[in-house]
Amino acid sequence: MARQKALKLYRNIGIIAHIDAGKTTTTERVLYYTGRKHQVVDVHDTKDGKGSTTTDYMEQERKRGITIQSAAVSTEWKGHQVNVIDTPGHVDFTIEVNRSLRVLDGAVVVFDGVAGVEPQTETNWRLADQYNVPRLCYVNKMDRIGASFAHCVKGIRERLGANALICQVPLGSNDEFIGIADLVANAGYIWESDDKDSKWEIVPLADLRARLNFASTVDNDWVDRLPKLRQDLLESALAMDDDAFERLLETGEFDQDMLKKCIRKGSISGKLVPVFCGSSYRNRGVQQLLDGVIDYLPYPGENGGISMVDEDGKIIGEQEVTDDAPARALAFKVINDQFGTLTFCRVYSGVIKKGDTLLNVTRGKKERIGRIVEVQADSTKDIEEVRAGDICAFVSMKDTETGDTLCDPSSPVLLERMRFPDPVISVSVQPKNRNDIDKMSTALYKMAKADPSLRMEVDKETGETVLKGMGELHLEITVDRMRTELGVEAVMGKPKVSFREAFGGPIELVFTHKKQSGGSGQYAEVKMIFEPGEPGSGIEFSDEIVGGRIPREYIPAVEHAIRTESRKGQVAGYEVVDFKARLVDGKFHDVDSSALAFEIAGKGAFREAHRGSRPKLLEPIMGVEVVTEAEFLGDIIGDVNRRRGTVSEQGQKGLQSFVQGFVPLSEMFGYINFLRSATRGRGTFTMEFDNYAEVPASMVEKLMEKEAK
């Protein structure tokens, strides 16, 4: 079957933002205006459990009014196929944004018009930078009290370091927000009402000053500046194309199509970030945003393909997005639901048909494609084939996990996978009914397989099943989803922090392993230097043996021993991180030496060196932001200090005040209860992992006692 729609008519986009910026509300409007659905459900109308938005269909999402897992929907706009992924804004679910951005071609970043750039926006922006994803900015909620377009644009430029290109300006704000001025179209759009089917009047930009007079001086100032803003837009956009810029300078002429091509060129290259505005809840600006997606975000492959890598992750080439190549796809999400296991994939090249057999290159196993479905949030539609550029789901794959590469068996290659953060918090989990231990283990395995930011392990000393994740909410919702999706009820223990350990300083030592008990013995001697590394540098092993002092075949055993032994340090048994291990000398015996002997020597050397280096205990430090009313700031700052935290910044966000700082995770459990009490329920906070830092010596014993309880 031939391709139904040209690749240039596809857009794969994600909607990303901080929590409560309006991603899901915007997605609902997109589906309504594109004709995919015929009524609009608002997020605040779902908490009674009787209804749900299209993309927030899980019970946990309806109850909390937040997005928990990314949901994919497909729709059409002006002849273009638009595949949209609505992502979570809560920091505990950043992995959903991470894996979505890995396979998307563009993103719409939604901003709260009052709050501006918020912490999770910055995190998501960095992820988009990491995966080279072009973006549009959409300043939402311009109808709210305290909304400031200028504040948002300033934040985009200064905090995100983006070259923001203002394409639209709000006409009014708060209750007076009546429309937008489109600098590209040289026209203003004034809506007749808030109704979702309301029409808008098109007014030439030059006529707006005579038509409008707002109560706010700031709003009037925006209207006065429209000619200057349009000129700035022309100069910035046309500078993307030398011929267009010269034509503007020489003749003063250009056409709108040329202007859009220049903006598109700047957007796709990352040199420009177009800025739009509106109010999704008031049904203003969404259609124009959709036009921007078509005009300024790339089609699959326009911004390059995906890197091909070797087994060590080194880039060895690039796979272009084309049908005329072997089939290659990247699995970016696995979910378990009423349809069984759904494996979401982005197809980068070739054609995959129902009944084909693909090779999972990551795991060396073959998978037969039984069913292919197009996913509409919580519903599916069977399709016969998928092609380069498509996002789809394969049903009931046995061995494929997030990040795996699926290929034509005759042309195997690894595609670059996404990188996931390590968990920072853990809880013990046990079944409500003791007879359900096996069912719980199976359910936890399925949840961890679907979510790479989860880890499941069994504590060898206590026999407890331990679940590790990104935050209290993450773990709480995982256990709740086991109940609703897999029918397994479990009870969570008290949260515990994932500490780390480090070398206190450089240390050099010689360790000899010698064993003689009849027959051939064991002998190995290693001389090693251990040094602390830079934070985040990982484990670096260097072989500095010269003159055959240790045979080459034994050296990998030493490295393996050190990497294995580093999983349990000498302070409190936590993983040892960020150090250099240098093997500088050693001795061997012609008869008694073996790889096993050198592995034992390596383990012993590591234990003695770590113990003798005055090792440090490291704890996760969280970046915290609290937003509340000014009268409560004193209590908030005082409490941050009591929790061994530091305040880095404080200021205003619209009508509210904020405090940013860094606090150890061990001090943040149950913080929401304090915040509700201190601010009479008016404060909110966000928290994300920032770095690992040394625990003060005086606190080590106290913290370990606290963790043991």
C-alpha positions in Angstrom: 0.0 0.0 0.0 1.4 3.4 -1.0 1.9 6.3 1.4 -1.4 8.0 2.0 0.0 11.4 3.0 3.3 13.0 2.0 5.9 13.1 4.8 5.9 16.9 4.6 2.3 16.9 5.8 3.1 15.3 9.1 3.8 17.0 12.4 4.9 15.0 15.5 4.7 17.4 18.5 4.7 17.3 22.2 2.9 19.7 24.6 5.3 20.4 27.5 5.2 22.7 30.5 5.2 23.1 34.3 2.3 21.7 36.2 -1.0 23.7 35.9 0.2 25.8 32.9 -2.7 24.5 30.8 -1.2 21.7 28.7 -4.2 19.3 28.9 -6.7 22.2 28.4 -4.8 23.3 25.3 -4.8 19.7 24.0 -8.6 19.5 24.6 -9.1 22.6 22.5 -6.8 21.3 19.8 -8.9 18.1 19.5 -12.1 20.1 19.4 -11.0 22.6 16.8 -9.5 19.9 14.6 -12.8 18.0 14.7 -11.4 15.0 16.5 -14.0 15.5 19.3 -17.3 17.4 19.6 -17.3 18.6 23.2 -14.8 20.0 25.5 -14.1 18.7 29.1 -12.2 21.0 31.4 -9.7 19.6 33.9 -11.4 21.1 37.0 -14.6 19.2 36.0 -13.0 15.8 36.3 -12.2 15.5 40.0 -15.7 14.0 40.8 -14.6 11.0 38.7 -17.6 11.2 36.4 -15.8 12.6 33.3 -12.3 12.9 32.0 -10.4 14.9 29.4 -9.2 12.9 26.4 -5.6 12.6 27.5 -6.1 12.4 31.3 -8.2 9.3 31.4 -6.6 7.4 34.3 -8.5 7.3 37.6 -5.4 8.8 39.4 -5.3 11.7 36.9 -9.0 12.5 37.3 -8.8 12.5 41.1 -5.8 14.8 41.2 -6.5 16.9 38.2 -2.9 16.4 36.9 -1.4 14.5 34.0 0.6 11.5 35.2 1.6 9.7 32.0 2.0 11.0 28.5 -0.9 10.3 26.1 -0.8 10.2 22.3 -3.6 11.5 20.1 -3.7 12.0 16.3 -5.7 14.6 14.5 -5.7 16.7 11.3 -5.4 20.4 10.6 -5.6 22.0 7.2 -4.6 18.8 5.4 -1.8 18.0 7.8 -1.6 14.9 10.1 -0.8 16.1 13.6 0.3 13.6 16.2 0.2 15.2 19.6 1.7 13.9 22.9 0.3 15.6 26.1 3.0 15.2 28.8 3.0 15.6 32.6 4.2 18.8 34.3 5.0 17.3 37.7 8.7 16.7 38.4 8.1 13.2 39.6 7.0 12.2 36.0 9.8 14.0 34.1 10.7 10.7 32.5 7.4 10.9 30.5 8.7 14.2 29.0 12.1 12.8 28.5 11.1 9.8 26.4 8.5 11.8 24.5 10.9 14.5 23.4 13.3 11.8 22.3 11.0 10.7 19.5 9.2 14.0 18.6 10.1 16.5 15.9 8.8 19.6 17.6 7.3 20.9 20.9 4.9 23.5 22.1 6.0 24.9 25.4 3.1 26.3 27.4 3.6 29.0 29.9 1.3 30.3 32.7 0.8 34.0 31.8 1.0 34.9 35.5 3.9 32.6 36.7 6.0 32.8 33.6 9.0 30.5 33.5 8.8 27.9 36.3 11.2 25.2 37.5 9.8 22.3 35.5 9.7 24.5 32.4 13.4 24.9 32.7 13.9 21.1 33.2 11.8 20.4 30.1 13.6 23.1 28.1 17.0 21.5 28.9 15.6 18.1 27.8 14.5 19.6 24.5 17.9 21.2 24.1 19.5 17.8 24.7 17.4 16.1 22.0 17.7 19.2 19.6 13.9 19.6 19.4 12.6 22.9 17.8 10.0 24.7 19.9 7.2 27.2 19.9 6.3 29.1 23.0 2.6 29.6 23.9 1.9 32.1 26.7 -1.4 30.8 28.1 -3.9 32.2 30.7 -3.7 35.8 29.5 -7.2 36.2 30.9 -6.0 35.7 34.5 -5.5 38.4 37.1 -1.8 39.3 37.2 -1.0 37.9 33.7 2.1 39.6 32.2 3.2 38.9 28.7 6.3 41.0 29.2 7.3 39.0 32.3 6.9 35.7 30.3 9.0 36.9 27.3 11.7 38.2 29.6 11.9 34.9 31.4 12.1 33.0 28.1 15.0 35.2 27.0 16.9 35.4 30.3 16.1 32.2 32.2 15.9 29.9 29.2 18.5 31.7 27.0 16.2 31.5 24.0 16.1 34.0 21.1 12.4 34.7 21.6 10.7 36.0 18.4 7.4 37.7 19.3 4.9 36.7 16.6 1.8 37.6 18.6 0.9 40.2 21.2 -2.1 40.0 23.6 -4.8 42.6 23.2 -5.6 43.4 26.8 -5.1 41.2 29.8 -7.2 39.8 32.8 -10.9 40.6 32.2 -10.0 42.8 29.2 -8.2 40.1 27.2 -10.2 40.3 24.0 -7.8 39.0 21.3 -4.3 38.9 19.8 -2.3 41.0 17.4 -0.6 38.8 14.8 2.6 40.5 13.7 3.2 38.1 10.9 -0.3 38.5 9.4 -0.2 42.2 10.1 -3.7 41.9 11.7 -5.5 41.8 15.0 -8.0 39.1 15.9 -10.8 40.2 18.3 -13.1 37.5 19.6 -16.8 38.1 19.9 -17.2 36.0 23.1 -15.7 33.3 25.3 -17.8 30.6 23.6 -15.8 27.7 22.0 -17.4 28.4 18.7 -17.0 32.2 18.8 -16.0 34.0 15.7 -13.3 36.6 15.6 -13.1 39.9 13.8 -10.0 40.6 11.7 -8.7 44.2 12.1 -5.6 45.6 10.3 -2.8 46.2 12.7 -2.7 49.9 11.8 -6.3 50.4 12.9 -6.1 48.8 16.3 -4.9 51.9 18.1 -8.0 53.8 17.2 -10.3 50.9 18.1 -8.8 49.9 21.5 -8.4 51.7 24.9 -7.7 49.5 27.9 -7.8 50.4 31.6 -4.2 49.2 32.0 -1.4 51.4 30.8 0.8 48.3 30.1 -1.9 46.9 27.8 -2.2 50.2 25.9 1.6 50.4 25.7 1.7 47.0 23.8 -0.8 48.4 21.3 1.3 51.6 20.8 4.4 49.5 20.2 2.9 47.2 17.5 4.6 49.0 14.6 8.0 48.8 16.3 7.5 45.1 17.3 6.5 44.3 13.7 9.7 45.9 12.4 11.8 44.0 14.9 10.1 40.7 13.8 10.8 41.5 10.1 14.5 42.2 10.8 15.0 39.2 13.0 13.1 36.8 10.7 14.5 38.0 7.4 18.0 37.9 8.7 17.6 34.1 8.6 17.8 34.3 4.8 20.5 36.5 3.1 18.5 37.0 -0.1 15.3 37.9 1.7 17.2 40.4 3.9 18.9 42.1 1.0 15.6 42.4 -0.8 14.1 44.0 2.2 17.0 46.5 2.5 17.0 47.4 -1.2 13.2 47.5 -2.0 11.4 47.4 1.3 9.4 44.6 -0.2 8.6 41.1 0.9 5.6 38.8 1.0 4.0 36.9 3.9 5.0 33.5 2.5 8.7 34.6 2.4 8.4 35.9 6.0 6.9 32.6 7.2 9.7 30.6 5.4 12.3 32.7 7.2 10.7 32.2 10.6 10.4 28.5 9.9 14.1 28.3 8.9 15.1 30.1 12.2 12.7 27.9 14.3 13.9 24.6 12.8 17.6 25.5 13.2 17.0 26.6 16.8 18.1 30.2 16.2 14.6 31.6 16.8 11.8 30.5 19.1 8.4 32.0 17.9 6.2 33.2 20.8 2.4 33.0 20.6 -0.2 33.9 23.2 -3.9 33.2 24.1 -6.2 31.7 26.7 -7.1 28.1 26.0 -9.8 28.0 28.7 -11.5 31.1 27.1 -11.1 29.5 23.6 -8.8 32.3 22.2 -5.6 31.7 20.3 -5.7 27.9 19.9 -6.5 27.9 16.1 -3.7 30.4 15.5 -1.3 28.2 17.6 -2.2 25.2 15.3 -1.4 27.3 12.3 2.0 28.1 13.9 2.6 24.3 14.4 2.1 23.8 10.7 4.0 26.9 9.6 7.0 26.7 11.9 7.6 23.2 13.3 9.4 20.6 11.2 8.0 17.5 9.5 9.7 14.2 10.3 13.3 14.2 9.2 13.4 17.9 8.3 15.6 18.6 11.3 17.7 15.5 10.7 17.2 11.8 11.5 18.3 9.8 14.5 21.9 8.8 15.5 23.0 5.2 15.0 25.4 4.0 17.8 27.7 1.1 18.6 27.3 -1.0 21.7 29.3 1.5 23.7 26.9 4.3 22.7 29.3 6.1 20.4 27.7 7.6 17.3 28.6 5.8 14.1 26.1 7.5 11.6 22.7 8.9 11.1 19.5 7.2 9.9 17.5 9.5 7.7 13.7 9.5 7.9 12.7 7.7 4.7 10.5 4.8 3.5 13.3 3.7 1.1 15.5 2.1 3.8 15.4 -1.0 6.1 12.7 -0.8 8.8 14.0 0.8 12.0 12.0 2.0 15.0 12.6 3.1 18.6 10.4 1.8 21.4 9.8 4.8 23.7 7.1 3.7 26.1 5.5 0.5 27.3 2.1 0.5 29.1 -0.1 -2.3 30.5 -3.9 -1.8 30.1 -7.1 -3.4 29.1 -5.6 -4.1 25.6 -2.6 -6.0 27.1 0.9 -4.6 26.7 1.2 -1.7 24.3 4.7 -0.8 23.1 4.8 2.7 21.6 7.2 3.1 18.8 8.5 5.9 16.5 9.3 4.6 13.1 12.4 6.3 11.6 12.8 4.4 8.4 11.2 1.8 6.2 7.7 0.2 6.3 6.5 -2.2 9.0 3.5 -4.4 8.2 1.2 -6.5 10.3 2.8 -10.0 10.5 6.4 -8.8 9.9 9.2 -10.1 12.2 11.6 -7.6 13.6 14.8 -8.0 15.5 15.1 -6.3 18.9 18.8 -5.4 18.4 19.1 -4.2 22.0 18.3 -7.7 23.4 19.1 -9.9 20.5 15.6 -11.3 20.3 13.0 -11.5 17.5 9.5 -10.0 17.8 6.6 -10.8 15.5 4.3 -7.9 14.9 0.8 -9.3 15.5 -1.2 -6.1 15.7 -0.4 -2.5 14.9 -2.7 0.2 16.4 -3.1 3.9 16.2 -3.6 5.2 19.7 -6.2 7.8 20.7 -5.4 8.2 24.4 -7.3 5.2 25.9 -8.7 3.8 22.7 -7.1 2.1 19.7 -7.7 1.6 16.0 -6.1 -1.3 14.1 -4.0 -0.4 11.1 -2.2 -2.6 8.6 1.1 -0.8 8.3 3.2 2.1 9.5 5.9 4.1 7.7 8.8 6.4 8.4 7.7 9.3 10.5 4.7 7.4 12.1 4.1 7.0 15.8 2.2 3.8 16.6 1.8 1.0 19.2 2.5 -2.7 18.8 0.4 -5.0 20.8 1.6 -7.8 23.1 5.4 -7.7 22.4 7.2 -10.0 24.8 10.7 -8.7 25.3 10.8 -5.1 24.1 11.3 -2.4 26.7 11.7 1.4 26.7 14.7 2.5 24.6 15.0 -0.7 22.6 15.7 -0.7 18.9 13.5 -2.7 16.5 15.0 -3.4 13.0 14.7 -5.4 9.9 16.6 -8.6 10.8 18.7 -8.3 7.7 20.0 -4.8 8.6 20.5 -4.6 12.4 21.7 -1.3 13.9 21.3 0.3 17.3 19.5 3.7 17.5 20.5 6.2 20.1 18.3 5.7 23.2 17.1 8.1 25.8 19.0 8.7 29.1 17.1 8.3 32.4 17.8 9.7 35.8 18.5 7.5 38.8 15.8 7.1 41.5 16.3 9.3 44.6 13.7 7.8 47.0 12.7 4.2 48.0 9.9 2.5 49.9 9.3 -1.0 51.1 6.3 -2.7 49.5 4.3 -5.6 50.7 1.0 -7.2 49.6 -2.1 -6.5 51.6 -2.8 -10.2 51.5 0.3 -12.3 52.3 -0.8 -15.0 49.8 -0.4 -12.4 47.0 3.4 -12.1 47.2 3.9 -13.6 43.8 1.1 -11.6 42.2 2.7 -8.4 43.7 6.2 -9.3 42.4 4.8 -9.8 38.9 2.8 -6.5 39.0 5.9 -4.6 40.2 8.0 -6.1 37.4 5.4 -4.9 34.9 5.3 -1.4 36.4 9.1 -1.2 36.4 9.3 -2.5 32.8 6.9 0.2 31.7 8.6 3.0 33.7 12.5 3.0 33.5 12.6 5.6 36.4 11.3 2.9 38.7 13.6 0.2 40.2 12.5 -2.9 42.0 14.9 -5.0 44.2 14.8 -7.4 47.1 16.8 -6.4 50.2 19.1 -9.4 50.8 19.3 -8.7 54.6 15.6 -8.1 55.4 13.9 -9.9 52.5 11.8 -6.8 51.9 10.7 -5.8 48.4 12.0 -2.3 47.7 10.6 0.1 45.1 12.7 3.1 44.1 11.4 6.1 42.2 11.6 9.9 41.7 9.4 11.1 44.5 6.7 10.4 47.1 3.9 11.0 44.5 5.6 8.9 41.9 5.7 5.8 44.3 2.2 6.4 45.7 0.7 6.5 42.2 2.6 3.5 41.1 1.2 1.4 43.9 -2.3 2.8 43.2 -2.0 1.9 39.5 -1.1 -1.6 40.5 -4.5 -1.8 42.2 -6.6 -0.2 39.4 -4.7 -1.7 36.3 -3.4 -5.1 37.6 -5.8 -5.9 40.4 -3.0 -6.2 43.1 -3.3 -4.3 46.4 -0.1 -3.4 48.2 1.0 -1.4 51.2 3.8 1.1 51.1 6.3 1.5 53.9 8.0 4.7 55.0 9.9 6.5 52.2 13.7 6.2 52.4 16.4 8.3 50.8 18.8 6.8 48.2 22.1 8.0 49.7 25.5 7.6 48.0 29.0 7.3 49.2 32.3 8.7 48.0 36.0 8.5 48.6 37.2 11.1 51.2 40.5 11.7 49.5 43.2 10.0 47.3 44.7 6.7 48.7 47.3 4.3 47.5 47.6 0.7 48.7 48.8 -2.8 47.9 46.5 -5.7 48.4 47.7 -9.3 48.2 45.3 -12.3 48.0 47.1 -15.5 48.9 45.4 -18.9 49.6 47.1 -22.3 49.8 45.1 -25.3 50.9 46.4 -28.3 49.1 46.6 -28.5 45.3 46.9 -25.4 43.3 46.5 -22.2 45.3 45.4 -18.6 44.6 47.7 -15.7 44.3 47.2 -12.1 43.1 48.7 -8.8 44.1 47.5 -5.4 43.0 48.8 -1.9 43.7 46.1 0.7 43.2 45.5 4.4 43.6 41.9 5.6 44.2 41.0 9.3 43.8 37.7 11.2 44.2 36.2 12.3 40.8 34.1 15.3 39.8 30.4 15.1 40.7 28.6 13.1 38.0 31.8 11.7 36.5 31.0 8.1 37.4 33.6 5.4 37.8 36.8 5.7 35.8 39.1 2.7 35.7 42.6 3.1 34.1 45.1 0.3 33.4 48.6 1.7 33.9 50.4 -1.7 34.0 53.7 -1.8 32.1 56.2 -4.5 31.4 53.7 -7.3 31.9 53.6 -7.0 35.7 50.1 -8.4 35.5 49.0 -10.5 32.4 46.5 -8.7 30.2 43.9 -11.4 30.6 43.6 -10.7 34.3 43.1 -6.9 34.2 39.4 -7.0 33.2 38.7 -9.1 36.3 40.1 -6.3 38.5 37.9 -3.7 36.8 34.9 -5.9 37.1 35.6 -6.5 40.8 35.8 -2.7 41.5 32.6 -1.9 39.6 30.8 -4.7 41.4 32.2 -3.9 44.9 31.4 -0.2 44.5 27.7 -1.0 44.8 28.2 -1.3 48.6 30.3 1.2 50.4 31.9 1.1 53.8 30.0 3.9 55.5 26.5 2.5 55.5 26.4 0.1 52.5 25.3 2.6 49.8 26.7 2.8 46.3 30.0 4.5 45.9 30.1 7.0 43.1 32.4 9.4 41.2 35.9 8.0 41.6 39.0 7.1 39.6 40.6 3.6 40.1 44.2 3.4 38.8 45.8 -0.1 38.6 49.5 0.9 38.6 51.4 -2.3 39.6 51.0 -5.9 40.8 52.5 -9.4 40.9 51.3 -12.8 39.7 52.3 -16.4 40.0 52.7 -18.6 37.0 50.7 -21.5 38.5 48.5 -20.0 41.2 47.3 -16.8 39.6 43.9 -16.7 37.8 41.2 -14.2 36.8 39.3 -15.3 40.0 42.3 -14.5 42.2 42.7 -11.1 40.7 39.0 -10.4 41.1 39.2 -11.3 44.8 42.2 -9.0 45.1 40.4 -6.2 43.3 37.4 -6.5 45.7 39.7 -6.5 48.8 41.7 -3.5 47.5 38.5 -1.5 47.0 37.1 -2.3 50.4 40.3 -1.4 52.2 40.9 1.8 50.2 37.4 3.1 50.6 37.5 2.4 54.4 40.9 4.1 54.7 40.1 7.2 52.6 37.8 8.7 55.3 34.8 8.1 53.1 31.9 10.5 52.8 28.2 9.9 52.9 26.3 11.9 50.1 22.7 12.8 50.1 20.4 14.0 47.3 19.8 17.8 47.4 16.6 19.0 45.9 15.9 22.3 44.1 12.7 23.6 45.8 10.4 26.5 44.8 7.6 27.6 47.0 4.9 30.0 45.6 2.6 31.7 48.1 1.4 35.1 49.4 4.0 37.6 50.7 2.7 37.5 54.2 3.9 33.9 54.6 7.4 34.3 53.2 9.1 34.7 56.6 7.7 31.4 57.9 8.7 29.6 54.7 12.3 30.9 54.7 12.7 30.1 58.4 11.5 26.6 57.8 13.9 26.1 54.9 16.8 27.0 57.2 15.5 24.6 59.9 15.6 21.8 57.3 19.3 22.4 56.6 18.4 24.2 53.4 19.6 27.4 51.8 17.6 30.1 50.0 19.0 31.1 46.6 16.4 33.5 45.3 13.1 35.2 46.2 10.8 37.6 44.3 7.4 38.2 42.8 5.5 36.1 40.2 2.5 38.2 39.3 0.6 38.9 42.5 2.3 36.1 44.4 5.8 35.7 46.0 8.2 32.9 45.5 11.2 31.4 47.3 13.7 29.2 45.6 16.4 27.2 47.4 18.1 23.9 48.0 17.1 21.4 50.7 18.2 17.8 51.5 15.6 15.3 50.4 15.7 13.6 53.8 14.2 16.8 55.3 11.4 17.2 52.7 9.2 14.2 53.6 5.7 15.4 54.4 6.5 19.0 53.5 3.1 19.5 52.0 1.5 19.2 55.4 3.7 22.0 56.8 3.1 24.2 53.8 -0.7 23.8 53.9 -0.7 24.7 57.6 1.8 27.6 57.3 0.0 29.2 54.3 -3.6 28.3 55.2 -3.7 26.1 52.1 -2.6 28.9 49.7 1.0 27.8 49.1 2.3 25.4 46.4 5.7 23.9 45.9 7.7 22.0 43.4 10.8 20.0 43.9 13.4 18.3 41.6 16.7 16.6 42.1 19.7 18.9 41.8 22.9 17.2 43.0 24.5 15.0 45.6 26.3 16.7 48.5 28.3 15.5 51.5 26.3 14.9 54.7 27.9 16.9 57.6 29.9 14.5 59.8 27.7 15.4 62.8 24.6 14.3 61.0 25.7 10.9 59.6 24.8 8.9 62.6 21.5 10.7 63.2 20.4 10.2 59.6 21.3 6.5 59.6 19.3 6.0 62.7 16.3 7.8 61.1 16.6 5.7 58.0 16.8 2.4 60.0 13.4 3.1 61.7 
